[in-house]
């Protein structure tokens, strides 16, 4: 098992309990970011995933203790 910090930005906060901005989640070893997105029911919501201000692929395997930031799709008008 690994533990990761999930930080949701913008309207993605509504996907975490009580609209909190971040929480720690326990995951199986070998879990990739895309699997975490699915677990959070955010498949069509996340525009960018980042670790340490660096955008990362959803296929990246998570490591214990990492913090993942999720940002919504940008909208313009």
N, CA, C and O of each residue as an XYZ file, in Angstrom:
308
protein
N       0.844     -1.194      0.000
C       0.000      0.000      0.000
C       0.882      1.248      0.000
O       1.968      1.278      0.578
N       0.371      2.261     -0.665
C       1.029      3.573     -0.660
C       0.015      4.616     -0.207
O      -1.195      4.391     -0.242
N       0.534      5.746      0.213
C      -0.307      6.860      0.636
C       0.081      8.075     -0.200
O       1.256      8.434     -0.275
N      -0.918      8.711     -0.835
C      -0.658      9.906     -1.638
C      -1.560     11.044     -1.171
O      -2.670     10.822     -0.688
N      -1.067     12.240     -1.324
C      -1.844     13.435     -1.027
C      -2.495     13.890     -2.318
O      -1.806     14.102     -3.315
N      -3.797     14.041     -2.318
C      -4.536     14.500     -3.488
C      -4.989     15.928     -3.230
O      -5.623     16.215     -2.215
N      -4.656     16.824     -4.160
C      -5.073     18.220     -4.047
C      -5.901     18.572     -5.272
O      -5.420     18.511     -6.404
N      -7.143     18.940     -5.029
C      -8.064     19.293     -6.101
C      -8.147     20.813     -6.204
O      -8.223     21.509     -5.192
N      -8.134     21.310     -7.411
C      -8.195     22.752     -7.640
C      -9.485     23.116     -8.357
O     -10.050     22.315     -9.102
N      -9.938     24.338     -8.118
C     -11.147     24.837     -8.774
C     -12.371     24.015     -8.426
O     -12.545     23.589     -7.284
N     -13.214     23.797     -9.414
C     -14.470     23.090     -9.161
C     -14.277     21.595     -8.902
O     -15.246     20.899     -8.599
N     -13.056     21.093     -9.015
C     -12.808     19.680     -8.716
C     -12.946     19.379     -7.225
O     -13.095     18.220     -6.838
N     -12.897     20.405     -6.395
C     -13.037     20.194     -4.950
C     -14.359     19.521     -4.595
O     -14.457     18.841     -3.574
N     -15.358     19.706     -5.421
C     -16.654     19.105     -5.133
C     -16.595     17.580     -5.168
O     -17.510     16.917     -4.680
N     -15.536     17.018     -5.736
C     -15.403     15.576     -5.835
C     -14.835     14.931     -4.567
O     -14.884     13.710     -4.415
N     -14.302     15.740     -3.671
C     -13.797     15.219     -2.397
C     -14.849     15.400     -1.315
O     -15.701     16.281     -1.426
N     -14.802     14.581     -0.272
C     -15.805     14.698      0.799
C     -15.880     16.108      1.362
O     -14.856     16.708      1.686
N     -17.079     16.628      1.475
C     -17.366     17.936      2.052
C     -16.635     19.070      1.343
O     -16.446     20.141      1.920
N     -16.222     18.844      0.091
C     -15.600     19.890     -0.704
C     -14.229     20.336     -0.227
O     -13.795     21.444     -0.545
N     -13.538     19.490      0.532
C     -12.200     19.864      0.999
C     -11.264     19.990     -0.194
O     -11.508     19.392     -1.242
N     -10.216     20.747     -0.044
C      -9.271     20.946     -1.137
C      -8.268     19.830     -1.299
O      -7.741     19.618     -2.391
N      -7.996     19.105     -0.208
C      -7.018     18.020     -0.300
C      -7.300     16.950      0.747
O      -7.951     17.193      1.764
N      -6.787     15.760      0.459
C      -6.899     14.657      1.411
C      -5.875     13.593      1.063
O      -5.403     13.513     -0.071
N      -5.543     12.787      2.040
C      -4.609     11.679      1.845
C      -5.429     10.437      1.502
O      -6.459     10.170      2.121
N      -4.960      9.680      0.506
C      -5.658      8.478      0.052
C      -4.680      7.309      0.030
O      -3.541      7.450     -0.414
N      -5.129      6.165      0.509
C      -4.349      4.928      0.473
C      -4.674      4.193     -0.829
O      -5.840      4.050     -1.195
N      -3.628      3.729     -1.526
C      -3.790      3.043     -2.803
C      -2.908      1.794     -2.838
O      -1.951      1.675     -2.073
N      -3.236      0.888     -3.718
C      -2.395     -0.295     -3.926
C      -1.102      0.108     -4.616
O      -1.083      1.053     -5.403
N      -0.019     -0.610     -4.320
C       1.236     -0.407     -5.040
C       0.974     -0.570     -6.531
O       0.179     -1.420     -6.931
N       1.627      0.225     -7.347
C       1.488      0.120     -8.791
C       0.312      0.877     -9.379
O       0.059      0.791    -10.580
N      -0.418      1.624     -8.541
C      -1.553      2.407     -9.036
C      -1.037      3.577     -9.865
O      -0.109      4.273     -9.451
N      -1.631      3.795    -11.030
C      -1.233      4.938    -11.861
C      -2.212      6.101    -11.624
O      -3.284      5.923    -11.045
N      -1.823      7.258    -12.075
C      -2.634      8.456    -11.869
C      -4.013      8.299    -12.501
O      -5.010      8.722    -11.916
N      -4.084      7.706    -13.667
C      -5.372      7.505    -14.329
C      -6.324      6.658    -13.492
O      -7.525      6.924    -13.458
N      -5.797      5.644    -12.821
C      -6.631      4.817    -11.942
C      -7.135      5.623    -10.756
O      -8.267      5.434    -10.311
N      -6.298      6.525    -10.240
C      -6.717      7.405     -9.156
C      -7.823      8.332     -9.630
O      -8.798      8.548     -8.911
N      -7.689      8.879    -10.821
C      -8.722      9.750    -11.386
C     -10.054      9.006    -11.462
O     -11.099      9.554    -11.111
N     -10.011      7.766    -11.919
C     -11.230      6.955    -12.001
C     -11.815      6.715    -10.626
O     -13.029      6.805    -10.443
N     -10.969      6.413     -9.659
C     -11.436      6.178     -8.290
C     -12.131      7.412     -7.724
O     -13.065      7.295     -6.931
N     -11.675      8.591     -8.133
C     -12.266      9.846     -7.665
C     -13.498     10.254     -8.471
O     -14.090     11.304     -8.219
N     -13.881      9.426     -9.437
C     -15.025      9.710    -10.327
C     -14.814     11.024    -11.069
O     -15.733     11.831    -11.206
N     -13.585     11.223    -11.546
C     -13.219     12.479    -12.204
C     -12.728     12.256    -13.633
O     -11.996     13.087    -14.170
N     -13.126     11.139    -14.255
C     -12.616     10.791    -15.587
C     -12.768     11.898    -16.613
O     -11.861     12.112    -17.417
N     -13.878     12.600    -16.610
C     -14.112     13.644    -17.611
C     -13.946     15.040    -17.031
O     -14.305     16.033    -17.664
N     -13.402     15.106    -15.829
C     -13.291     16.378    -15.112
C     -11.861     16.927    -15.080
O     -11.664     18.142    -15.127
N     -10.873     16.047    -15.000
C      -9.482     16.468    -14.825
C      -8.885     16.864    -16.167
O      -8.914     16.095    -17.128
N      -8.344     18.074    -16.216
C      -7.664     18.553    -17.410
C      -6.171     18.296    -17.350
O      -5.554     17.937    -18.353
N      -5.585     18.485    -16.153
C      -4.142     18.326    -15.970
C      -3.874     17.700    -14.607
O      -4.498     18.060    -13.609
N      -2.943     16.762    -14.584
C      -2.419     16.212    -13.337
C      -0.975     16.688    -13.220
O      -0.243     16.715    -14.210
N      -0.570     17.059    -12.016
C       0.781     17.570    -11.828
C       1.377     17.054    -10.521
O       0.676     16.832     -9.534
N       2.675     16.875    -10.551
C       3.438     16.545     -9.346
C       4.569     17.554     -9.282
O       5.399     17.637    -10.187
N       4.591     18.318     -8.204
C       5.653     19.317     -8.041
C       5.706     20.336     -9.161
O       6.791     20.638     -9.657
N       4.585     20.869     -9.570
C       4.455     21.885    -10.621
C       4.812     21.374    -12.011
O       4.933     22.163    -12.948
N       4.983     20.064    -12.155
C       5.298     19.462    -13.442
C       4.110     18.630    -13.894
O       3.696     17.707    -13.192
N       3.559     18.947    -15.060
C       2.463     18.144    -15.600
C       2.973     16.732    -15.862
O       4.088     16.536    -16.345
N       2.128     15.748    -15.531
C       2.524     14.346    -15.692
C       1.433     13.586    -16.442
O       0.270     13.990    -16.453
N       1.825     12.493    -17.059
C       0.891     11.643    -17.803
C       0.028     10.842    -16.835
O       0.469     10.488    -15.742
N      -1.202     10.563    -17.247
C      -2.096      9.755    -16.419
C      -1.595      8.328    -16.279
O      -2.050      7.604    -15.394
N      -0.674      7.910    -17.128
C      -0.119      6.562    -17.061
C       1.003      6.434    -16.032
O       1.475      5.327    -15.776
N       1.434      7.541    -15.442
C       2.527      7.517    -14.468
C       2.119      6.743    -13.219
O       1.038      6.962    -12.671
N       2.984      5.841    -12.773
C       2.732      5.070    -11.554
C       3.088      5.936    -10.350
O       4.150      6.557    -10.303
N       2.188      5.965     -9.389
C       2.373      6.788     -8.195
C       3.346      6.145     -7.213
O       3.441      4.922     -7.118
N       4.063      6.991     -6.490
C       4.990      6.536     -5.457
C       4.469      6.960     -4.098
O       3.741      7.946     -3.985
N       4.835      6.225     -3.080
C       4.401      6.519     -1.725
C       4.844      7.918     -1.306
O       5.992      8.305     -1.521
N       3.926      8.671     -0.708
C       4.238      9.980     -0.155
C       4.130     11.143     -1.122
O       4.285     12.294     -0.716
N       3.866     10.869     -2.399
C       3.811     11.938     -3.383
C       2.516     12.752     -3.223
O       1.511     12.243     -2.728
N       2.558     14.009     -3.644
C       1.373     14.863     -3.677
C       1.010     15.103     -5.142
O       1.850     15.518     -5.941
N      -0.247     14.839     -5.479
C      -0.726     14.991     -6.851
C      -1.744     16.121     -6.887
O      -2.706     16.126     -6.119
N      -1.530     17.076     -7.782
C      -2.471     18.177     -7.979
C      -3.293     17.887     -9.227
O      -2.753     17.513    -10.268
N      -4.619     18.067     -9.107
C      -5.508     17.908    -10.242
C      -6.158     19.255    -10.544
O      -6.668     19.933     -9.652
N      -6.125     19.625    -11.827
C      -6.700     20.886    -12.277
C      -7.805     20.599    -13.276
O      -7.692     19.666    -14.070
N      -8.876     21.391    -13.248
C      -9.973     21.174    -14.206
C      -9.567     21.657    -15.603
O      -8.565     22.351    -15.775
N     -10.367     21.272    -16.582
C     -10.187     21.772    -17.940
C     -10.348     23.294    -17.926
O     -11.164     23.828    -17.174
N      -9.585     23.975    -18.741
C      -9.716     25.419    -18.862
C     -10.908     25.728    -19.729
O     -11.159     25.053    -20.727
N     -11.638     26.744    -19.345
C     -12.796     27.163    -20.120
C     -12.625     28.633    -20.460
O     -12.113     29.420    -19.664
N     -13.048     28.969    -21.605
C     -12.946     30.369    -22.029
C     -14.282     30.862    -22.555
O     -15.258     30.120    -22.662
N     -14.279     32.088    -22.864
C     -15.534     32.594    -23.403
C     -15.426     34.033    -23.777
O     -16.398     34.622    -24.250
